[in-house]
Amino acid sequence: MLIVHATKKLLDHTNPPRAVQGDHDTTLLGPWYATALFWRPRLALLVNERTLLPVLLPLAPARSLPARVPDEIATVLDAHQVPKAFIADELRHMEDRRFATTANRSVVGIMNEFTRLAGIYTDDSARPNLVTLSLRLATTPCGPLYAKNVSPDRELAALVRSTAEAEAAGAT
């Protein structure tokens, strides 16, 4: 099960299926956080709690956002050259999706920073390539990652590498 902790403005705008007490995330990457960016065009910004990896996707049509989240995450993971087996496993765990309110203020702060940076990196007159923008945001040094791998792209690579090493050790 995928749990997305969303801001109130996104929850009000999309009315997604809600998590109930006892629901927990079963993906390797863990829970994601999301907010709505009421730009032109309107966007949703997802940030992974564990790696702080950002994913931008169109908000419209808002009602279909929960169904589109896994494919957009997979697209960005693929752009980061994550192994296909890892992506397929994540997608399998994302078949059931639930949304909850935000619970980690640090990740909400990172979402706010990514929102500011995305605004700087885009030109108001052009439609940005959301995957390219997500990749650029992923290179941003993030305070919570300073003791580890500094930026979301490096944190993701380290997680994928450690997962592959653990699987290889388990297979021998």
LOSEDO-925372 format. One line per field, with one value per atom (N, C-alpha, C, CB): atom name; x, y, z. Coordinates in nm, 4 decimals, m for minus. Glycine has a CB too. Layout:
! residues N
site <- [CA/...]
east <- [X/...]
north <- [Y/...]
up <- [Z/...]
//
This chain:
! residues 172
site <- [N/CA/C/CB/N/CA/C/CB/N/CA/C/CB/N/CA/C/CB/N/CA/C/CB/N/CA/C/CB/N/CA/C/CB/N/CA/C/CB/N/CA/C/CB/N/CA/C/CB/N/CA/C/CB/N/CA/C/CB/N/CA/C/CB/N/CA/C/CB/N/CA/C/CB/N/CA/C/CB/N/CA/C/CB/N/CA/C/CB/N/CA/C/CB/N/CA/C/CB/N/CA/C/CB/N/CA/C/CB/N/CA/C/CB/N/CA/C/CB/N/CA/C/CB/N/CA/C/CB/N/CA/C/CB/N/CA/C/CB/N/CA/C/CB/N/CA/C/CB/N/CA/C/CB/N/CA/C/CB/N/CA/C/CB/N/CA/C/CB/N/CA/C/CB/N/CA/C/CB/N/CA/C/CB/N/CA/C/CB/N/CA/C/CB/N/CA/C/CB/N/CA/C/CB/N/CA/C/CB/N/CA/C/CB/N/CA/C/CB/N/CA/C/CB/N/CA/C/CB/N/CA/C/CB/N/CA/C/CB/N/CA/C/CB/N/CA/C/CB/N/CA/C/CB/N/CA/C/CB/N/CA/C/CB/N/CA/C/CB/N/CA/C/CB/N/CA/C/CB/N/CA/C/CB/N/CA/C/CB/N/CA/C/CB/N/CA/C/CB/N/CA/C/CB/N/CA/C/CB/N/CA/C/CB/N/CA/C/CB/N/CA/C/CB/N/CA/C/CB/N/CA/C/CB/N/CA/C/CB/N/CA/C/CB/N/CA/C/CB/N/CA/C/CB/N/CA/C/CB/N/CA/C/CB/N/CA/C/CB/N/CA/C/CB/N/CA/C/CB/N/CA/C/CB/N/CA/C/CB/N/CA/C/CB/N/CA/C/CB/N/CA/C/CB/N/CA/C/CB/N/CA/C/CB/N/CA/C/CB/N/CA/C/CB/N/CA/C/CB/N/CA/C/CB/N/CA/C/CB/N/CA/C/CB/N/CA/C/CB/N/CA/C/CB/N/CA/C/CB/N/CA/C/CB/N/CA/C/CB/N/CA/C/CB/N/CA/C/CB/N/CA/C/CB/N/CA/C/CB/N/CA/C/CB/N/CA/C/CB/N/CA/C/CB/N/CA/C/CB/N/CA/C/CB/N/CA/C/CB/N/CA/C/CB/N/CA/C/CB/N/CA/C/CB/N/CA/C/CB/N/CA/C/CB/N/CA/C/CB/N/CA/C/CB/N/CA/C/CB/N/CA/C/CB/N/CA/C/CB/N/CA/C/CB/N/CA/C/CB/N/CA/C/CB/N/CA/C/CB/N/CA/C/CB/N/CA/C/CB/N/CA/C/CB/N/CA/C/CB/N/CA/C/CB/N/CA/C/CB/N/CA/C/CB/N/CA/C/CB/N/CA/C/CB/N/CA/C/CB/N/CA/C/CB/N/CA/C/CB/N/CA/C/CB/N/CA/C/CB/N/CA/C/CB/N/CA/C/CB/N/CA/C/CB/N/CA/C/CB/N/CA/C/CB/N/CA/C/CB/N/CA/C/CB/N/CA/C/CB/N/CA/C/CB/N/CA/C/CB/N/CA/C/CB/N/CA/C/CB/N/CA/C/CB/N/CA/C/CB/N/CA/C/CB/N/CA/C/CB/N/CA/C/CB/N/CA/C/CB/N/CA/C/CB/N/CA/C/CB/N/CA/C/CB/N/CA/C/CB/N/CA/C/CB/N/CA/C/CB/N/CA/C/CB/N/CA/C/CB/N/CA/C/CB/N/CA/C/CB/N/CA/C/CB/N/CA/C/CB/N/CA/C/CB/N/CA/C/CB/N/CA/C/CB/N/CA/C/CB/N/CA/C/CB/N/CA/C/CB/N/CA/C/CB/N/CA/C/CB/N/CA/C/CB/N/CA/C/CB]
east <- [0.0839/0.0000/0.0885/m0.0955/0.0500/0.1178/0.0387/0.1334/0.1073/0.0450/0.1042/0.0673/0.0170/0.0572/0.0004/0.0074/0.0902/0.0497/0.0377/0.1530/m0.0833/m0.1085/m0.1491/m0.2169/m0.1182/m0.1610/m0.3128/m0.0897/m0.3696/m0.5145/m0.5640/m0.5559/m0.4888/m0.5352/m0.5399/m0.4447/m0.4482/m0.4524/m0.5648/m0.3175/m0.5804/m0.6884/m0.8250/m0.6822/m0.8436/m0.9720/m0.9963/m0.9759/m0.8903/m0.9025/m0.9249/m0.7786/m0.8738/m0.8789/m0.9769/m0.7425/m1.0063/m1.0944/m1.0530/m1.2396/m0.9282/m0.8776/m0.9252/m0.7256/m0.9017/m0.9342/m0.8455/m0.9144/m0.9056/m0.8344/m0.7823/m0.9246/m0.6673/m0.6095/m0.6880/m0.4581/m0.6959/m0.7593/m0.6524/m0.8762/m0.6843/m0.5870/m0.5493/m0.6435/m0.4218/m0.3721/m0.3162/m0.4809/m0.3505/m0.2911/m0.1447/m0.3662/m0.0595/0.0817/0.1383/0.1616/0.2395/0.3028/0.3855/0.3907/0.3752/0.4512/0.5573/0.3573/0.5722/0.6725/0.8107/0.6406/0.9136/1.0507/1.0873/1.1492/1.0410/1.0710/0.9956/1.0382/0.8854/0.8085/0.7093/0.9005/0.6530/0.5485/0.5982/0.4913/0.5035/0.5279/0.4453/0.4934/0.4880/0.4151/0.3768/0.5000/0.2665/0.2195/0.1523/0.1224/0.1638/0.0947/0.0532/0.1844/m0.0402/m0.0859/m0.0146/m0.2401/0.0280/0.0865/m0.0120/0.2292/m0.0784/m0.1803/m0.1171/m0.2863/m0.0297/0.0361/m0.0422/0.1843/0.0100/m0.0450/0.0603/m0.0890/0.0419/m0.0682/m0.0528/m0.0755/m0.1638/m0.1616/m0.0825/m0.3048/m0.0036/0.0822/0.0620/0.2291/0.1069/0.1194/0.2676/0.0315/0.3148/0.4525/0.4496/0.5268/0.5179/0.5342/0.6779/0.4979/0.6983/0.8317/0.8327/0.8715/0.9304/0.9433/1.0002/1.0332/0.9390/0.9819/1.1224/0.8832/1.1553/1.2831/1.4010/1.2746/1.3840/1.4945/1.4821/1.5019/1.3661/1.3317/1.3302/1.4298/1.3136/1.3072/1.1810/1.3102/1.1948/1.0772/1.0241/1.1107/0.8930/0.8261/0.7173/0.7657/0.7243/0.6217/0.5323/0.6856/0.4019/0.3081/0.1917/0.2584/0.1233/0.0065/m0.1005/m0.0507/m0.1639/m0.2712/m0.4006/m0.2924/m0.4229/m0.5478/m0.5389/m0.5810/m0.6441/m0.7669/m0.7449/m0.8806/m0.7835/m0.7541/m0.8101/m0.8089/m0.9269/m0.9887/m0.9100/m1.1310/m0.8348/m0.7570/m0.6147/m0.7515/m0.5798/m0.4437/m0.4003/m0.4332/m0.4791/m0.4335/m0.3976/m0.5409/m0.4697/m0.4417/m0.3154/m0.5606/m0.2807/m0.1653/m0.0339/m0.1891/m0.0394/0.0814/0.1832/0.0436/0.1453/0.2469/0.3226/0.1814/0.2522/0.3193/0.4153/0.2160/0.3784/0.4661/0.5901/0.3905/0.5720/0.6876/0.7782/0.6425/0.7199/0.7988/0.8756/0.7074/0.8143/0.8809/1.0047/0.7836/0.9920/1.1058/1.2120/1.0591/1.1700/1.2680/1.3454/1.1976/1.2757/1.3414/1.4400/1.2365/1.4029/1.4918/1.6181/1.4180/1.6058/1.7215/1.7995/1.6757/1.7612/1.8259/1.8188/1.9706/1.7055/1.6796/1.6490/1.5606/1.6994/1.6737/1.5242/1.7392/1.4914/1.3513/1.2863/1.3424/1.3609/1.3046/1.2628/1.4068/1.3430/1.3104/1.1815/1.4268/1.1733/1.0547/0.9309/1.0754/0.9437/0.8298/0.7815/0.8676/0.8756/0.8389/0.7654/0.9641/0.8148/0.7474/0.6053/0.8286/0.5908/0.4582/0.3624/0.4695/0.4132/0.3285/0.2749/0.4074/0.3603/0.3179/0.2293/0.4390/0.2252/0.1459/0.0077/0.2204/m0.0310/m0.1617/m0.2749/m0.1804/m0.2594/m0.3574/m0.2975/m0.3936/m0.3722/m0.3231/m0.4201/m0.3012/m0.3653/m0.4459/m0.3779/m0.4656/m0.4590/m0.4074/m0.4389/m0.4661/m0.3466/m0.3617/m0.3138/m0.2822/m0.3318/m0.2818/m0.1318/m0.3556/m0.0666/0.0776/0.1096/0.1339/0.2259/0.2651/0.4095/0.2438/0.4875/0.6296/0.6584/0.7181/0.6768/0.6965/0.8252/0.6968/0.9249/1.0508/1.0287/1.1553/0.9521/0.9258/0.8381/0.8569/0.7446/0.6626/0.7524/0.5521/0.8507/0.9451/1.0251/1.0386/1.0670/1.1389/1.0474/1.1894/0.9194/0.8249/0.8163/0.6838/0.8133/0.8079/0.9327/0.7917/1.0489/1.1735/1.1735/1.2952/1.1302/1.1237/1.0258/1.0828/0.9169/0.8196/0.8847/0.6961/0.9599/1.0287/1.1309/1.0986/1.2116/1.3135/1.2510/1.4018/1.1441/1.0771/1.0282/0.9586/0.9786/0.9351/1.0505/0.8691/1.1672/1.2856/1.3349/1.3973/1.3317/1.3852/1.2970/1.4070/1.1715/1.0807/1.0595/0.9463/1.0245/0.9917/0.8398/1.0609/0.7782/0.6323/0.5709/0.5907/0.6460/0.5902/0.5962/0.6641/0.6695/0.6872/0.6329/0.8352/0.5940/0.5514/0.6763/0.4431/0.7090/0.8311/0.8164/0.8681/0.9285/0.9316/0.9392/1.0546/0.8346/0.8243/0.9265/0.6857/0.9621/1.0634/1.1996/1.0694/1.2331/1.3598/1.3662/1.3787/1.2567/1.2519/1.2635/1.1218/1.1986/1.2103/1.3550/1.1185/1.4221/1.5628/1.6515/1.6122/1.6245/1.7044/1.6831/1.6690/1.5583/1.5301/1.5974/1.3789/1.6092/1.6680/1.8164/1.6480/1.8808/2.0226/2.0420/2.0909/1.9341/1.9398/1.9886/1.8020/2.0917/2.1315/2.0184/2.2614/1.9902/1.8806/1.9357/1.7659/1.9069/1.9566/1.9401/1.8891/1.8222/1.8066/1.8970/1.6637/1.9525/2.0385/2.1875/2.0044/2.2239/2.3656/2.4507/2.3794/2.3986/2.4763/2.4871/2.4131/2.4089/2.4089/2.4665/2.2667/2.3785/2.4202/2.3931/2.3511/2.3549/2.3410/2.2195/2.4635/2.1983/2.0882/1.9990/2.1435/1.8738/1.7809/1.8282/1.6485/1.8905/1.9357/2.0412/1.9914/2.1319/2.2351/2.1763/2.3455/2.0804/2.0150/1.9401/1.9173/1.8718/1.8024/1.9021/1.7228/2.0118/2.1126/2.1693/2.2258/2.1935/2.2462/2.1446/2.2848/2.0178/1.9134/1.9014/1.7786/1.9010/1.8912/2.0124/1.8800/2.1308/2.2536/2.2495/2.3767/2.2091/2.2047/2.0992/2.1761/1.9899/1.8864/1.9395/1.7604/2.0099/2.0673/2.1722/2.1294/2.2525/2.3547/2.2904/2.4468/2.1839/2.1132/2.0505/2.0058/1.9938/1.9343/2.0410/1.8563/2.1563/2.2664/2.3205/2.3799/2.3302/2.3782/2.2780/2.4045/2.1502/2.0467/2.0390/1.9138/2.0820/2.0755/2.1915/2.0751/2.2974/2.4129/2.4055/2.5414]
north <- [m0.1176/0.0000/0.1241/m0.0003/0.2213/0.3503/0.4496/0.4009/0.5166/0.6223/0.7551/0.6003/0.8471/0.9817/1.0774/1.0181/1.1470/1.2481/1.3803/1.2586/1.4292/1.5475/1.6679/1.5176/1.7849/1.9088/1.9214/2.0316/2.0038/2.0221/2.0735/2.1186/2.1649/2.2193/2.1115/2.3342/2.0155/1.9066/1.8091/1.8324/1.7751/1.6837/1.7418/1.6554/1.8697/1.9343/1.9381/2.0773/1.9514/1.9651/1.8316/2.0311/1.7215/1.5932/1.4924/1.5331/1.5047/1.4113/1.2648/1.4332/1.2294/1.0941/0.9940/1.0951/0.8636/0.7640/0.7888/0.6177/0.7875/0.8228/0.7003/0.9021/0.7183/0.6141/0.6087/0.6409/0.4912/0.4731/0.4289/0.3691/0.4412/0.4021/0.2555/0.4249/0.2278/0.0929/0.0728/m0.0055/0.1604/0.1524/0.1911/0.2445/0.1185/0.1553/0.1302/0.0761/0.2061/0.1986/0.0714/0.3226/0.0011/m0.1225/m0.1088/m0.2358/0.0096/0.0290/0.0405/0.1548/0.0087/0.0206/0.1671/m0.0428/0.2552/0.3970/0.4588/0.4720/0.3987/0.4511/0.5576/0.5068/0.6272/0.7268/0.8431/0.7797/0.9028/1.0232/1.1365/1.0004/1.2582/1.3781/1.4506/1.4700/1.5245/1.5905/1.7233/1.4997/1.8131/1.9411/1.9847/2.0487/2.0752/2.1312/2.2625/2.1517/2.2823/2.4087/2.4716/2.3888/2.5755/2.6372/2.7371/2.7058/2.6851/2.7597/2.7386/2.7166/2.7898/2.7601/2.6854/2.8897/2.5596/2.4732/2.4306/2.3497/2.3868/2.3406/2.2108/2.3211/2.2002/2.0841/2.0254/2.1215/1.9025/1.8403/1.8121/1.7077/1.8359/1.8056/1.6949/1.9319/1.5852/1.4745/1.4751/1.3375/1.4435/1.4306/1.3050/1.5574/1.2197/1.0957/1.1254/0.9945/1.0696/1.0961/1.0425/1.0347/0.9286/0.8634/0.9260/0.7167/0.9549/1.0046/1.1531/0.9246/1.2121/1.3496/1.3691/1.4472/1.2600/1.2659/1.3404/1.1235/1.4454/1.5174/1.4594/1.6649/1.4641/1.4235/1.5270/1.2775/1.5878/1.6828/1.6165/1.8120/1.6426/1.5895/1.6854/1.4502/1.6785/1.7646/1.7323/1.7483/1.8342/1.8137/1.7753/1.9402/1.8303/1.8042/1.6743/1.9210/1.5991/1.6126/1.5671/1.5318/1.6512/1.6313/1.5010/1.7464/1.4626/1.3402/1.2143/1.3267/1.2181/1.1007/1.1015/1.0922/1.2035/1.2135/1.0874/1.3337/1.0334/0.9132/0.7973/0.8677/0.7818/0.6724/0.6984/0.6518/0.8264/0.8612/0.8668/0.9932/0.8767/0.8913/0.7796/0.8955/0.6514/0.5461/0.5549/0.4112/0.5791/0.5870/0.7054/0.5975/0.8167/0.9340/0.9089/1.0583/0.8429/0.8067/0.7131/0.7403/0.6149/0.5193/0.5904/0.4113/0.6885/0.7635/0.8357/0.8649/0.8984/0.9703/0.8713/1.0609/0.7601/0.6582/0.6072/0.5401/0.5851/0.5406/0.6469/0.5086/0.7737/0.8822/0.8875/1.0167/0.8397/0.8309/0.7009/0.8413/0.6249/0.4988/0.3949/0.5241/0.3931/0.2903/0.1605/0.3313/0.0471/m0.0796/m0.1089/m0.1937/m0.1673/m0.1967/m0.2863/m0.2637/m0.3810/m0.4716/m0.3947/m0.5810/m0.2973/m0.2136/m0.1364/m0.1158/m0.0770/0.0019/m0.0871/0.0708/m0.2054/m0.2970/m0.3377/m0.4219/m0.3605/m0.3966/m0.2813/m0.4353/m0.1597/m0.0430/m0.0291/0.0853/m0.0453/m0.0335/m0.1391/m0.0455/m0.2584/m0.3653/m0.3272/m0.4982/m0.2635/m0.2209/m0.0969/m0.1940/m0.0271/0.0953/0.0717/0.1968/m0.0532/m0.0806/m0.0256/m0.2313/m0.0316/0.0271/0.1573/m0.0714/0.2666/0.3979/0.4645/0.4855/0.5223/0.5953/0.7280/0.5116/0.8264/0.9580/0.9914/1.0643/1.0608/1.1034/1.2477/1.0099/1.3061/1.4415/1.4367/1.5099/1.5499/1.5557/1.5281/1.6931/1.4658/1.4305/1.4662/1.2845/1.5068/1.5338/1.6756/1.4291/1.7671/1.9074/1.9306/1.9933/1.8475/1.8605/1.8373/1.7615/1.7345/1.7058/1.8165/1.5667/1.8687/1.9804/2.1010/2.0178/2.1254/2.2335/2.2122/2.2478/2.0878/2.0553/2.0789/1.9076/2.0406/2.0660/2.2156/2.0100/2.2968/2.4423/2.4932/2.5138/2.4408/2.4810/2.4384/2.4203/2.3148/2.2679/2.3518/2.1200/2.3936/2.4788/2.6107/2.5051/2.6707/2.7967/2.7767/2.8528/2.6713/2.6444/2.6143/2.5278/2.5375/2.5056/2.6332/2.4082/2.7270/2.8551/2.9334/2.9373/2.9232/2.9912/2.9235/2.9932/2.7899/2.7141/2.7164/2.5730/2.7557/2.7547/2.8951/2.6918/2.9014/3.0278/3.0319/3.0416/3.1387/3.1486/3.1369/3.2788/3.1698/3.1685/3.0292/3.2683/2.9368/2.8043/2.6964/2.7778/2.5855/2.4699/2.3878/2.3837/2.3728/2.3004/2.1504/2.3254/2.0866/1.9404/1.8960/1.8844/1.8319/1.8007/1.6977/1.7510/1.6027/1.5034/1.5723/1.3874/1.6570/1.7295/1.8191/1.8129/1.8858/1.9720/1.8891/2.0542/1.7729/1.6832/1.6386/1.5597/1.6056/1.5640/1.6781/1.5162/1.7980/1.9129/1.9401/2.0380/1.9344/1.9550/1.8480/1.9548/1.7267/1.6153/1.6347/1.4858/1.7286/1.7556/1.8584/1.8040/1.9097/2.0137/1.9570/2.0787/2.0155/1.9724/1.9997/2.0448/1.9022/1.9129/1.8884/1.8117/1.9781/1.9687/1.8325/2.0688/1.7693/1.6383/1.5296/1.5942/1.5522/1.4520/1.4823/1.4414/1.5921/1.6301/1.5211/1.7592/1.4532/1.3493/1.2217/1.3174/1.2133/1.0925/1.1224/1.0353/1.1493/1.1629/1.3005/1.0593/1.3977/1.5394/1.5736/1.5848/1.5026/1.5385/1.4170/1.5952/1.4422/1.3314/1.2323/1.3867/1.2806/1.1872/1.0915/1.2638/1.1421/1.0571/0.9635/1.1435/1.0140/0.9299/0.8147/1.0143/0.8421/0.7375/0.6343/0.7983/0.6799/0.5877/0.4995/0.6654/0.5567/0.4790/0.3752/0.5718/0.4132/0.3187/0.2038/0.3904/0.2341/0.1302/0.0378/0.1935/0.0965/0.0167/m0.0749/0.1078/m0.0231/m0.1061/m0.2156/m0.0191/m0.1880/m0.2889/m0.4001/m0.2258/m0.3631/m0.4626/m0.5467/m0.3940/m0.4832/m0.5574/m0.6541/m0.4605/m0.6109/m0.6974/m0.8162/m0.6185/m0.7930/m0.9026/m0.9996/m0.8483/m0.9462/m1.0325/m1.1159/m0.9478/m1.0574/m1.1295/m1.2371/m1.0320/m1.2072/m1.3051/m1.4190/m1.2392/m1.3976/m1.5010/m1.5993/m1.4372/m1.5613/m1.6518/m1.7414/m1.5733]
up <- [0.0000/0.0000/0.0000/0.1213/m0.0786/m0.0832/0.0007/m0.2300/0.0925/0.1713/0.1249/0.3259/0.0861/0.0473/0.1514/m0.0979/0.2195/0.3178/0.2429/0.4382/0.2312/0.1481/0.2316/0.0454/0.1766/0.2400/0.2276/0.1764/0.3144/0.3138/0.1787/0.4248/0.1163/m0.0113/m0.1195/m0.0560/m0.1157/m0.2137/m0.1810/m0.2179/m0.0542/m0.0143/m0.0515/0.1378/m0.0264/m0.0586/m0.2093/m0.0016/m0.2857/m0.4311/m0.5017/m0.4868/m0.4437/m0.5137/m0.4532/m0.5158/m0.3240/m0.2542/m0.2786/m0.2991/m0.2430/m0.2688/m0.1642/m0.2729/m0.1869/m0.0838/0.0389/m0.1383/0.1562/0.2788/0.3518/0.3704/0.4130/0.4988/0.6288/0.5267/0.6854/0.8154/0.9143/0.8082/1.0413/1.1427/1.1217/1.2862/1.1262/1.1024/0.9629/1.1263/0.8679/0.7341/0.7441/0.6324/0.6739/0.6714/0.5322/0.7782/0.5010/0.3698/0.3598/0.3440/0.2472/0.2271/0.1185/0.1920/0.0605/m0.0441/0.0189/m0.1286/m0.0583/m0.0089/0.0156/m0.1084/m0.0709/m0.0544/0.0626/m0.1813/0.1020/0.2134/0.1709/0.3171/0.2689/0.2404/0.1569/0.3690/0.0877/0.0086/0.0667/m0.1417/0.0407/0.0785/m0.0498/0.1733/m0.0453/m0.1673/m0.1351/m0.2434/m0.2314/m0.2228/m0.3629/m0.1555/m0.3684/m0.4961/m0.5210/m0.4970/m0.6459/m0.6885/m0.7861/m0.7538/m0.7439/m0.8273/m0.9231/m0.7408/m1.0072/m1.1119/m1.2399/m1.1281/m1.3487/m1.4811/m1.5585/m1.5566/m1.5880/m1.5475/m1.4013/m1.6386/m1.3426/m1.2046/m1.1947/m1.1513/m1.0873/m1.0682/m0.9295/m1.0893/m0.9146/m0.7827/m0.7635/m0.7699/m0.6433/m0.6068/m0.5033/m0.5526/m0.5337/m0.4400/m0.3905/m0.5062/m0.2638/m0.2065/m0.1209/m0.1227/m0.1470/m0.0713/0.0673/m0.1467/0.1697/0.3068/0.3344/0.4048/0.2802/0.3099/0.2353/0.2757/0.1075/0.0243/m0.0098/m0.1038/0.0142/m0.0239/m0.1751/0.0390/m0.2488/m0.3944/m0.4382/m0.4549/m0.5218/m0.5704/m0.7022/m0.5887/m0.7170/m0.8405/m0.8692/m0.8291/m0.9850/m1.0282/m1.1315/m1.0859/m1.1235/m1.2210/m1.2371/m1.1794/m1.3518/m1.3707/m1.2667/m1.5133/m1.2151/m1.1179/m1.1885/m1.0329/m1.3049/m1.3768/m1.4559/m1.4708/m1.4615/m1.3838/m1.2395/m1.4484/m1.1474/m1.0050/m0.9501/m0.9251/m0.9945/m0.9405/m0.9756/m0.9922/m1.0853/m1.1254/m1.0693/m1.2763/m0.9923/m0.9395/m0.8643/m0.8475/m0.7715/m0.6995/m0.7928/m0.6026/m0.9016/m0.9953/m1.0773/m1.0890/m1.0967/m1.1797/m1.1029/m1.2455/m0.9719/m0.8902/m0.9128/m0.7442/m0.9072/m0.9255/m1.0579/m0.9161/m1.1666/m1.2969/m1.3041/m1.4089/m1.2446/m1.2451/m1.1596/m1.1940/m1.0454/m0.9625/m1.0408/m0.8291/m1.1077/m1.1871/m1.2979/m1.2477/m1.3613/m1.4681/m1.4145/m1.5316/m1.2989/m1.2408/m1.1921/m1.1239/m1.1335/m1.0929/m1.2144/m1.0210/m1.3243/m1.4464/m1.4974/m1.5545/m1.4880/m1.5298/m1.4431/m1.5234/m1.3197/m1.2296/m1.2503/m1.0835/m1.3512/m1.3876/m1.2758/m1.4245/m1.2072/m1.1068/m1.1818/m1.0105/m1.1346/m1.2040/m1.2211/m1.1281/m1.3347/m1.3681/m1.2627/m1.5062/m1.2065/m1.1054/m0.9799/m1.0685/m0.9406/m0.8249/m0.8520/m0.7928/m0.9709/m1.0082/m1.0123/m1.1458/m1.0706/m1.0796/m0.9405/m1.1610/m0.8491/m0.7120/m0.6439/m0.6308/m0.6641/m0.6065/m0.6623/m0.6348/m0.7927/m0.8552/m0.8024/m1.0074/m0.7795/m0.7259/m0.5877/m0.7178/m0.5072/m0.3737/m0.3766/m0.2876/m0.4896/m0.5006/m0.5615/m0.5834/m0.5797/m0.6403/m0.5545/m0.6610/m0.4239/m0.3324/m0.2808/m0.2134/m0.2976/m0.2593/m0.1634/m0.3828/m0.0591/0.0392/0.0702/0.1694/0.1015/0.1339/0.2791/0.0397/0.3429/0.4815/0.4919/0.5792/0.6084/0.6298/0.6557/0.7477/0.6416/0.6630/0.8096/0.6201/0.8328/0.9681/0.9993/0.9902/0.9002/0.9192/0.8708/0.8433/0.9644/0.9276/0.8497/1.0515/0.8735/0.8008/0.6513/0.8556/0.6170/0.4756/0.4154/0.4595/0.4918/0.4433/0.4146/0.5473/0.4987/0.4746/0.3473/0.5919/0.3226/0.1995/0.0783/0.2024/0.0903/m0.0204/m0.0495/0.0136/0.0557/0.0363/m0.0346/0.1709/0.0024/m0.0643/m0.2111/0.0081/m0.2375/m0.3762/m0.4576/m0.3810/m0.3955/m0.4647/m0.5054/m0.3749/m0.4132/m0.4445/m0.5567/m0.3186/m0.5450/m0.6465/m0.7823/m0.6031/m0.7836/m0.9107/m0.9772/m0.8881/m0.8982/m0.9521/m1.0132/m0.8438/m0.9518/m1.0037/m1.1312/m0.8980/m1.1331/m1.2462/m1.3699/m1.2053/m1.3553/m1.4700/m1.5224/m1.4325/m1.6479/m1.7132/m1.7232/m1.8559/m1.6726/m1.6726/m1.8117/m1.6109/m1.9143/m2.0490/m2.1124/m2.1367/m2.0524/m2.1125/m2.0208/m2.1432/m2.0822/m2.0036/m1.9725/m2.0802/m1.8461/m1.8120/m1.8369/m1.6662/m1.8673/m1.8729/m1.7274/m1.9605/m1.6789/m1.5361/m1.4906/m1.5044/m1.5759/m1.5385/m1.5262/m1.6434/m1.6224/m1.6179/m1.4948/m1.7455/m1.4649/m1.3470/m1.2191/m1.3457/m1.2153/m1.0991/m1.0798/m1.1161/m1.1903/m1.1827/m1.1321/m1.3208/m1.1779/m1.1337/m0.9855/m1.2157/m0.9392/m0.7974/m0.7110/m0.7730/m0.7642/m0.6886/m0.6604/m0.7639/m0.7269/m0.7008/m0.5900/m0.8278/m0.5353/m0.4330/m0.2996/m0.4157/m0.2414/m0.1070/m0.0081/m0.0621/0.0770/0.1734/0.3138/0.1400/0.4054/0.5417/0.6063/0.6246/0.5980/0.6622/0.6040/0.6512/0.4852/0.4216/0.4366/0.2752/0.5020/0.5120/0.5770/0.5914/0.6761/0.7448/0.6618/0.8800/0.5547/0.4728/0.3352/0.4601/0.2397/0.0998/0.0390/0.0175/0.1185/0.0851/m0.0014/0.0153/m0.1123/m0.2024/m0.2295/m0.3355/m0.2675/m0.2926/m0.3991/m0.3335/m0.5067/m0.6102/m0.5562/m0.7303/m0.4742/m0.4146/m0.3087/m0.3525/m0.2345/m0.1325/m0.1991/m0.0457/m0.3088/m0.3838/m0.4352/m0.5012/m0.4944/m0.5472/m0.4365/m0.6157/m0.3190/m0.2071/m0.1598/m0.0911/m0.1558/m0.1148/m0.2139/m0.1013/m0.3411/m0.4442/m0.4371/m0.5853/m0.4199/m0.4102/m0.2890/m0.4026/m0.1737/m0.0522/m0.0636/0.0712/m0.1325/m0.1540/m0.2432/m0.2163/m0.3493/m0.4399/m0.3676/m0.5631/m0.2841/m0.2080/m0.1102/m0.1322/m0.0437/0.0506/m0.0202/0.1251/m0.1382/m0.2150/m0.2619/m0.3351/m0.3030/m0.3480/m0.2322/m0.4099/m0.1144/0.0025/0.0455/0.1178/0.0284/0.0628/m0.0342/0.0705/m0.1579/m0.2612/m0.2500/m0.3996/m0.1775/m0.1685/m0.0479/m0.1643]
//
